[in-house]
Amino acid sequence: MGFLDPLFELFEFHRGTSRRKLSKVRRNQLETVEIRVKMDCEGCERRVRKSVEGMKGVTKVEVEPKKHRLIVTGYVDPHKVLRRVRHRTGKRAEFWPYVPYDLVDHPYVRGVYDKKAPAGYVRNVYDNPQAPSLARASSTELNYITAFSDENTQACTIM
C-alpha cells in the first residue's frame, strides 16, 4: 500500500503484438438505479428484466410489478440503464420519482401528493425545482410564514 497505488488503479497495461500500451480505465461506482416502468403482465415484467440483465456491470436486477418499479444494482451508469430500458422495451421509463411518506414535511401539499404513487410514497419535492415552495418548507418556516398572516388574527399578539 504505497502512495502510488491510487495512480496505478487508474491505469492498466495491455499486451499488444510487440509493445505495451498505457490506457486509462474508467470504472463506475457501485450504484443502485431505481426506474419506474409500467408493467401490466408477466410478459412485461420478463421483458423489462431481460432488457438490463445482459448489461455489462449489472450484478442484481429486481422487478416489483405492483409498484411498477425496476431496481438495478451494479457498476453501471444510471442514464445508460434508463436509455437501454426505453430502447429495448419500447415503454416510457423514468427515474423513480417517489420517496417514503415519512421523509416529506408536508405530504398532502399540491405537487407532492400523487394519486398514482404506490402506498406509503409521495413525490420527491427536494429534487424537483418546479415544486411549490410550501412543499419544501419545514414546519418552523411554516410557523414564521403564517405568524403574520392577515387570515390568522390570533397568531400575533403585537397587532
C-alpha angles and dihedrals in degrees: 000000000000131000091260095059095093089051093051091050089062094055131055128190118231121196111227129182096287109344141048121246125204111217131175115239118208114208124193122221121247104269139176111218119196117197131182113222125163110242120182104170143014090268091059090048092051092046093052092047094049092048092069104024093084096050118119111255098020112133103169136019123191125182123196105187096182091058093037088235134145120193118195121185123190148077095309141126109251094218092052090052091051092048092049093050091050093047100043098042101032089222130127108259134179138171113277103278098190136089129188115281093243096062096064120079096211109025097173098054117119109271094027104063112072124187091206094055118108117257112287095020135100133181118286104248097175093069094040114084091189094062116110116265091238089063091057096042119109120226093259091053090049091053091053092048095051096039094082098034120135090221094059106059095169095057100078121046093188093071 
